[in-house]
Amino acid sequence: MSDSKVIVITGASRGMGKTMSEIILERSETAKIVMVARSEDKLKEFFDLLPKKDQKRVHYIAGDLTDDSTSDKIINETIEKFGKINSVIFNAGILEPISHIDKLDTKLMRRLFEVNFFSIVELTQKLIPLLRESAQNDGFPSSCIYVSSSASEHCYDGWLAYGASKASVNHLAMDLNSEEFNVIRTASIDPGIVDTGMQVNIRENLGTGMKDEAHQMFLELHENGKLLKPEVPGGVCALLALNGIPQEISGKYLEYCDKSLDAFQY
């Protein structure tokens, strides 16, 4: 089943998205991936370093997902190159603004929601007919994996905008599952606190929007080596996309380490 799949990954130029791409290429010799991100230079660098045999099954698209032309390119170029779409990992997102409510710039919050939620809804809408078609033709449900956050359920000081957007993503996964369960299965995955560029930004730049003790927690996680490697939660998302989402977890919000995901640990 996995060998026939075409998988789209957003936010794929670095961090977890890049790691997901590597894991899929490692675990399947014929699955195809489409990597999407704003940074064309990073995507090209990744592609150029691939063995020739893998370059044939990788395509990359540079663009901002808040621009309609990017989602159109994802669909048009993927279908032109690989003929279908089976799975999508919605990994792209931004963290800022970090701010207490009395100082929160709601214009920046709207921008965050455009990236973290509305662009995902719009891309999902455009993909649904293709995911339905692949499910019918291939004989198994298509998959949508949404990268969420523990901030969707818990309060992190100053993280109203980000946490609210991820709670909305959880609801999107739940609603899509309810509406399309027979043909499209979904999962919303909390990746934990991962050693990526986002954590660097929190440590170096975003502490001014948080209470000192809240910021200190992130500093100590790094200092004590407690941050997760990207391949830990990234592997879960990659293997869900590759192997398919089981019926019993579809529509749920789950931590990457949930027992129901034991079969998808990398």
matplotlib code that plots the C-alpha trace (Angstrom):
import matplotlib.pyplot as plt

x = [0.0, 2.7, 4.7, 2.0, 1.5, 2.0, 2.5, 2.5, 4.4, 4.1, 6.8, 9.2, 12.4, 13.7, 13.0, 10.3, 9.1, 12.5, 12.9, 9.5, 10.7, 13.9, 12.0, 9.5, 12.3, 14.1, 11.1, 9.7, 11.6, 8.8, 6.6, 6.7, 6.8, 6.0, 7.9, 6.3, 7.9, 8.7, 12.4, 13.3, 17.0, 16.6, 14.3, 16.7, 19.6, 17.8, 16.8, 20.3, 21.8, 19.5, 20.6, 19.4, 17.0, 15.3, 15.2, 12.8, 10.3, 10.7, 9.2, 9.4, 7.3, 8.3, 5.5, 3.5, 0.4, -1.6, -1.3, -4.0, -1.5, 0.6, -2.2, -3.1, 0.5, 0.6, -2.4, -1.5, 2.1, 1.6, -1.1, 1.0, 4.1, 2.7, -0.9, -2.6, -2.4, -2.9, -1.6, -1.0, 1.1, 0.1, 3.3, 3.8, 3.1, 4.4, 4.6, 4.5, 3.0, 4.0, 2.3, 0.1, -3.5, -3.3, -0.4, -1.4, -1.3, -4.4, -3.2, -0.3, -2.7, -4.8, -1.7, -0.9, -4.4, -4.0, -0.9, -1.8, -5.4, -7.2, -4.5, -4.8, -8.6, -8.4, -5.8, -7.8, -10.9, -9.0, -7.5, -10.7, -11.9, -8.4, -8.2, -11.7, -10.6, -7.4, -9.3, -11.7, -9.1, -6.6, -9.0, -7.9, -8.7, -6.6, -4.9, -4.6, -2.1, -2.3, 0.7, -0.8, 0.6, 0.1, -0.6, -4.0, -5.1, -2.8, -1.9, 1.7, 2.3, 1.8, 0.8, -2.9, -2.6, -0.6, -2.6, -5.9, -4.9, -3.8, -7.1, -8.8, -6.6, -7.7, -11.3, -10.6, -9.2, -12.2, -14.8, -13.1, -13.1, -16.8, -17.7, -15.3, -14.5, -15.1, -12.6, -10.4, -9.0, -7.4, -5.1, -4.0, -0.6, 1.0, 4.7, 5.9, 8.7, 11.1, 14.6, 14.0, 14.4, 11.2, 12.8, 15.9, 13.5, 11.8, 15.1, 16.7, 13.9, 10.5, 11.1, 10.1, 6.4, 6.5, 6.9, 10.5, 9.7, 7.8, 10.7, 13.1, 11.4, 12.3, 15.9, 16.2, 14.7, 17.5, 20.2, 19.2, 18.9, 15.2, 14.1, 12.9, 14.8, 12.7, 12.7, 10.8, 7.4, 8.3, 8.6, 5.1, 3.6, 5.7, 4.6, 1.0, 1.1, 2.9, 1.0, -2.4, -4.4, -6.1, -9.9, -9.8, -7.7, -9.1, -10.3, -8.5, -6.0, -3.1, 0.3, 3.1, 3.8, 0.2, 0.0, -2.3, 0.6, 3.1, 3.1, 4.1, 7.1, 10.3]
y = [0.0, 2.5, 2.0, 3.5, 6.6, 10.3, 12.4, 16.2, 17.8, 21.5, 23.3, 20.9, 22.8, 22.4, 21.0, 18.3, 18.8, 18.0, 15.1, 13.7, 13.8, 11.9, 9.2, 8.6, 8.2, 5.9, 3.7, 3.3, 2.8, 4.0, 6.4, 9.9, 13.2, 16.8, 19.2, 22.7, 25.6, 29.3, 28.8, 27.7, 27.6, 25.1, 22.9, 22.9, 22.2, 19.1, 18.0, 18.4, 16.2, 13.3, 10.2, 10.4, 7.5, 9.5, 12.7, 11.0, 10.6, 14.0, 17.3, 20.6, 23.8, 27.1, 29.4, 31.0, 29.0, 32.1, 32.9, 31.0, 30.5, 28.3, 25.9, 25.8, 25.0, 22.2, 20.5, 21.2, 20.2, 17.2, 15.8, 16.6, 14.9, 12.0, 11.7, 11.7, 12.7, 10.1, 11.8, 15.3, 16.4, 20.0, 21.0, 24.7, 27.3, 30.3, 31.1, 35.0, 37.0, 36.0, 38.6, 39.1, 39.9, 43.6, 44.2, 41.7, 43.1, 41.6, 42.4, 40.1, 37.6, 37.7, 37.1, 34.1, 32.7, 33.2, 31.0, 28.5, 28.0, 29.6, 28.6, 25.0, 25.1, 26.4, 23.9, 21.1, 22.3, 22.1, 18.7, 16.9, 16.0, 14.6, 12.7, 11.2, 10.2, 8.5, 6.6, 5.3, 4.4, 2.8, 1.1, 2.6, 5.9, 9.0, 10.7, 14.2, 14.6, 18.0, 19.0, 20.6, 21.5, 21.0, 24.7, 23.8, 22.4, 24.0, 27.6, 28.7, 32.3, 34.7, 32.1, 33.0, 33.4, 30.2, 28.1, 29.2, 28.6, 25.0, 24.4, 25.4, 22.9, 20.1, 21.0, 20.9, 17.4, 16.3, 17.8, 16.5, 13.1, 13.3, 14.4, 12.3, 9.3, 6.6, 8.1, 10.6, 9.8, 12.5, 12.8, 15.9, 15.3, 17.1, 16.8, 17.8, 20.3, 19.7, 20.9, 23.1, 26.7, 27.6, 26.8, 28.9, 31.8, 31.3, 31.3, 34.2, 36.6, 35.9, 36.0, 39.6, 38.5, 36.0, 36.1, 35.4, 32.1, 30.9, 31.8, 30.2, 26.9, 26.8, 27.8, 25.0, 22.4, 23.2, 23.4, 20.1, 18.3, 17.7, 18.8, 16.1, 15.3, 16.1, 12.5, 11.4, 13.2, 13.7, 9.9, 9.4, 11.9, 10.4, 6.8, 7.8, 9.4, 6.4, 3.5, 5.1, 6.3, 3.5, 3.7, 3.8, 7.0, 8.9, 12.4, 12.4, 14.8, 12.7, 13.3, 11.8, 9.3, 8.1, 4.4, 4.2, 5.4, 2.7, 1.1, 4.5, 5.3, 5.7]
z = [0.0, 1.0, -2.1, -4.3, -2.3, -3.3, -0.1, 0.1, 3.0, 3.9, 5.9, 4.4, 4.0, 7.6, 11.0, 11.2, 7.7, 6.2, 8.6, 7.5, 3.9, 4.8, 6.7, 3.9, 1.4, 3.7, 4.5, 1.0, -2.2, -4.5, -2.5, -4.0, -2.1, -2.9, -0.5, 0.0, 1.7, 1.3, 1.1, -2.4, -1.7, 1.2, -0.9, -3.8, -1.5, -0.2, -3.7, -5.1, -2.4, -3.1, -5.1, -8.7, -8.1, -5.3, -7.3, -9.7, -6.9, -5.3, -6.4, -4.6, -4.7, -3.2, -2.1, 0.6, 1.5, 2.2, -1.5, -3.5, -6.4, -4.1, -3.3, -7.0, -7.9, -5.3, -6.9, -10.5, -10.4, -8.2, -10.5, -13.6, -12.1, -10.1, -11.1, -7.7, -4.0, -1.2, 1.9, 3.1, 6.2, 7.2, 9.0, 8.0, 10.7, 12.6, 16.3, 16.5, 18.0, 21.5, 23.8, 26.8, 25.8, 26.9, 24.5, 21.7, 18.2, 16.7, 13.2, 13.8, 15.3, 12.1, 10.1, 12.2, 11.7, 7.9, 8.0, 10.7, 10.1, 7.1, 4.6, 5.9, 5.6, 2.0, 0.9, 2.5, 0.6, -2.7, -1.9, -0.9, -4.5, -5.2, -2.0, -2.6, -6.1, -4.8, -2.1, -4.7, -7.2, -4.8, -2.5, 0.8, 2.6, 1.9, 4.9, 6.3, 9.2, 10.9, 13.1, 16.2, 19.6, 23.3, 23.3, 21.7, 25.1, 27.7, 28.5, 27.6, 28.8, 26.0, 23.4, 22.9, 19.1, 18.5, 20.9, 19.6, 16.0, 16.9, 18.7, 15.5, 13.6, 15.9, 15.2, 11.4, 11.7, 13.8, 11.4, 8.2, 9.7, 10.6, 7.1, 5.0, 7.2, 4.6, 2.1, 4.1, 7.6, 9.8, 12.8, 14.7, 16.3, 19.2, 18.5, 21.9, 22.3, 19.4, 18.8, 15.8, 14.7, 16.5, 19.8, 18.9, 18.2, 21.5, 23.4, 21.6, 20.6, 22.0, 25.7, 25.9, 25.3, 28.1, 31.9, 32.9, 34.6, 31.5, 29.2, 31.6, 31.2, 27.5, 28.2, 30.8, 28.4, 25.9, 28.5, 30.0, 26.7, 27.1, 23.6, 21.3, 18.1, 15.0, 13.9, 17.0, 16.3, 12.7, 12.3, 13.6, 11.1, 8.2, 9.0, 9.4, 5.9, 4.5, 6.1, 6.6, 9.6, 11.5, 11.8, 15.6, 15.9, 12.9, 13.9, 17.2, 18.7, 20.0, 21.6, 19.4, 22.2, 22.7, 23.1, 20.1, 18.0, 19.1, 15.6, 14.0, 16.2, 14.1]

ax = plt.figure().add_subplot(projection="3d")
ax.plot(x, y, z, "-o")
ax.set_aspect("equal")
plt.show()
